[in-house]
Amino acid sequence: HRVVCDGAEVVKKGRIKNILVSAEDRHAGRKYVTKVTQLESFSIDPAEFGNTLQRKYKCSSTVQKLPGKNETGKEVSFQGNLLDEICAYLEHDCGIHPKFVERQSRMKR
């Protein structure tokens, strides 16, 4: 697949992977965590993405390697329920079409 980012074109082998944005509640619905994976397939640096949204939404963020031996990507975790905000940011600011963003909500409500 071919990705154009800031005028630079990046060509990668294989099919493009959708960005997965998932939100889940912790501690019986009082605290929330939003996780974003597969940013690398669109040439987005996970650490830079985490720092940018951390300042924009005033929340805590961490970047971790995905579990598993064969996984090479990273996962960005945000404190709070930012499912809608992150999907809107990916569409408007990063220019990623919504069909490439997969939303997943694991809320108990």
C-alpha positions in Angstrom: 0.0 0.0 0.0 1.0 3.6 -0.5 0.6 6.4 2.0 1.3 10.1 1.4 2.1 12.0 4.5 3.2 15.7 4.4 4.1 15.4 0.7 6.4 12.4 1.3 5.2 9.1 -0.2 5.8 5.9 1.8 5.3 2.4 0.2 4.8 -0.6 2.4 4.2 -4.3 1.6 0.9 -6.0 2.2 -2.6 -4.8 2.9 -3.2 -1.6 4.9 -4.4 -2.3 8.5 -7.2 -0.3 9.9 -6.5 1.9 13.0 -8.3 0.4 16.0 -9.6 2.8 18.6 -11.1 1.1 21.6 -12.6 2.4 24.9 -13.2 0.4 28.0 -14.2 1.2 31.5 -12.2 0.4 34.6 -13.3 0.2 38.2 -17.1 -0.4 37.6 -17.7 2.5 35.2 -15.9 5.3 37.0 -12.6 5.4 35.1 -12.0 4.9 31.4 -9.1 4.0 29.1 -9.0 4.6 25.4 -6.4 2.6 23.3 -5.2 3.2 19.8 -3.3 0.7 17.7 -2.0 0.3 14.1 -1.0 3.9 13.7 2.2 2.8 12.0 0.4 1.6 8.8 -0.5 5.3 8.2 3.1 6.5 9.0 1.9 8.1 12.3 4.5 8.0 15.1 2.7 6.6 18.2 4.9 8.6 20.6 4.3 11.9 18.8 0.6 11.1 18.4 0.3 10.4 22.2 2.1 13.6 23.1 0.0 15.7 20.7 -3.3 14.4 22.0 -2.1 14.5 25.6 -1.7 18.3 25.3 -4.9 18.7 23.2 -7.2 16.8 25.6 -5.3 17.4 28.8 -5.0 13.7 29.7 -2.3 11.2 30.5 -1.0 8.9 27.7 1.4 6.0 27.5 3.0 4.1 24.6 3.6 0.4 24.9 4.7 -2.4 22.5 1.9 -4.7 21.5 1.9 -8.1 23.3 3.1 -11.1 21.4 6.3 -12.2 19.7 5.1 -11.5 16.2 3.6 -8.1 16.9 5.7 -5.2 15.8 3.4 -2.2 16.4 2.8 0.0 19.4 -0.3 0.8 21.4 -1.1 4.3 22.7 -3.3 4.4 25.9 -5.2 7.5 27.0 -6.8 8.2 30.4 -10.5 8.9 29.9 -13.2 8.1 27.4 -11.9 9.8 24.2 -13.4 7.5 21.6 -15.3 10.2 19.7 -12.6 12.8 20.1 -9.8 10.6 18.7 -11.8 9.4 15.8 -12.7 13.0 14.9 -9.0 14.0 15.3 -7.9 11.2 12.9 -10.4 12.3 10.3 -10.1 16.1 10.4 -6.5 16.7 11.5 -4.7 13.6 10.1 -6.9 13.3 7.0 -7.7 9.6 7.5 -11.0 8.5 6.0 -13.4 7.0 8.6 -13.6 3.7 6.8 -10.0 3.1 7.9 -10.8 3.7 11.5 -12.4 0.9 13.5 -14.2 1.9 16.7 -14.7 -0.5 19.5 -16.6 0.3 22.8 -16.3 -2.0 25.7 -18.4 0.1 28.1 -20.8 -1.6 30.5 -23.5 1.0 30.1 
